[in-house]
Amino acid sequence: AGAPPSSQSVAPEPADPGTVAGTPATVAERVDAALMGMRSQVARQRTLALNLLTQLLTQERIHRTCDAAFEYLLSGEQQVTTLTCIRMALDDRNTTALTAALQLLHVLMAADDEL
């Protein structure tokens, strides 16, 4: 009866984090792409991914996307504190607190790279 269609199609690598397989990506898909970059051993890739994640976090409709981001970072008390601050900032729509928390996150990741 023929091969199933799924075995015939291979999704191309997305060239841009804003698209997935040539179609506009959802916010969650873009966060997934950013998280994959953040797990990279290459510091430049992690920085680019963190910048993308920062952009996504500062947009609207971001509560669901944060949960995925938190998974990567839940590995130390400082990071947990930072993530709690980010979540509270998001809940309050407090841009100043969100910016401060994201800056602290940048610092933590930079320290992580030096280990």
C-alpha positions, -999 to +999 in steps of 0.1 A: +000+000+000+030+022-003+054+038+022+039+062+048+044+099+038+064+106+070+093+084+058+096+103+025+098+139+038+129+152+056+124+187+072+152+211+061+173+228+088+158+262+096+182+289+084+167+315+107+155+310+143+123+328+133+112+301+109+108+263+112+110+243+080+103+274+059+071+285+078+069+312+104+077+297+138+055+299+169+070+316+199+074+282+216+093+268+186+116+299+186+123+294+223+131+257+216+156+268+190+171+293+214+174+267+241+192+243+218+216+271+211+220+279+248+230+242+254+258+246+228+294+244+240+302+274+217+300+306+237+291+327+207+261+304+199+250+306+235+251+344+234+231+346+202+206+322+217+203+341+249+198+373+230+169+356+210+155+343+242+157+378+258+137+392+228+111+365+231+108+370+269+102+408+264+074+402+239+038+396+249+023+361+253+055+348+269+043+328+300+043+294+283+077+301+266+094+308+299+087+273+313+109+258+285+136+283+292+137+276+329+144+239+323+179+247+309+188+270+338+175+251+368+209+239+380+219+262+408+204+282+436+214+315+420+198+305+388+166+294+405+165+328+423+170+346+390+143+326+373+119+333+401+126+370+397+120+367+359+087+348+365+075+374+390+086+402+366+065+386+339+035+382+361+037+418+370+046+430+335+074+448+353+098+458+326+125+471+350+125+440+371+125+418+339+155+437+325+174+434+358+167+397+360+178+391+324+210+410+330+217+388+360+210+358+338+236+371+313+261+373+342+253+338+354+258+324+320+290+342+315+303+328+348+291+294+337+312+297+305+343+303+326+340+271+346 
